[in-house]
Amino acid sequence: MAVITFANTKGGAGKTTAALLLTTELLHRNYRVCVIDADPQRWFSKWYESAALMPRLSVETYVSAPTLQRIVHERRSQWDFVIVDLPGIQSPLLASAVGLSDHVLIPIQGSSMDAQGGAQVLDLLRYLDRKAGIRIPHSVVLSRVNPAITTRSMQAVQRLLHEQQISVLDTPIAERAAFREMFDLNRPLRKLESAQTGSGEKAIANAQAFVNDVMSVVTPGAAQPPAYSATRGAPVLETAA
C-alpha cells in the first residue's frame, strides 16, 4: 500500500479537492482508502459525515503530530492507500507527515502566494534529503487551472518549476463547477446529477487523468522509520539553494 500526503502551507491551494478526487476515484477502482484529515477545518471529514455510506473508505480526524505516526503505521498495513490531507498553515504535522509518506503531492495554483506555500514544502523535502539523507518522492500538481486559458501567472509558475527541475504531474486539476458541487452536495464526482452532462464528463475525465498520473509515480513502500520530526524535532525550514 502507499501513503500519499497533500501539502501546501497556504490555505486554499486545492489540497482537499485534490485529495477528494484521488480518494473517490480510487474507491471507484475498488481500492480501500483511509483518509487522515489533519486539517483543523475538517473539510474532508465534514464531506464524509454527510455523504452516503462508503464501505471501503475510512476517515480519521482530530489528528495531532504525536498521534499521526501511530495512525499511519496502523493503517498502512490495513488499507490499500492512506491519504493525508494537511492543514494549509505552517504546522509540526508537515515534517511528521512527509517523513511517513511514500509520495508527497503539492497542489499549487497559478499565483505567487501559492507558489511560496508550495516552496516551503519543497524546502523541507530538500532539507531532509540534504541534512538527513531522507529522500521522499514528491510532485507538484497544478490546481484550479482555467481549462480554457493559460494565465501569465500560471506560465510563470510552470517555468519556475521547470527551471528548478521539480517534477510536475502532466494533468492539472481544472477549475470546474462539478468539483465544487462535490462539497456542496456531499457526493462523489460520479454520483452528481451533472455527471451525465458534457461538463460533468469533462470533470470525470480530468479526475481520471489526474489519478492515472498519481498512480504512475507512486510506489508503495514498506513501513517507514519514525518521521524525522518525531526523532529530532521539526527542522527549521531553509530557503532552497
Secondary structure by P-SEA (a helix, b strand, c coil): cbbbbbbbcccccaaaaaaaaaaaaaaaabbbbbbbcccccaaaaaaaaaccccccbbbbccccccaaaaaaaaacccccbbbbbbcccccaaaaaaaaaccbbbbbbcccaaaaaaaaaaaaaaaaaaacccbbbbbbbbbcccccccccaaaaaaaaaaaaabbbbbcccccccaaaaaaaacccccccccccccaaaaaaaaaaaaaaaaaaaccccccccccccccccccccccccc
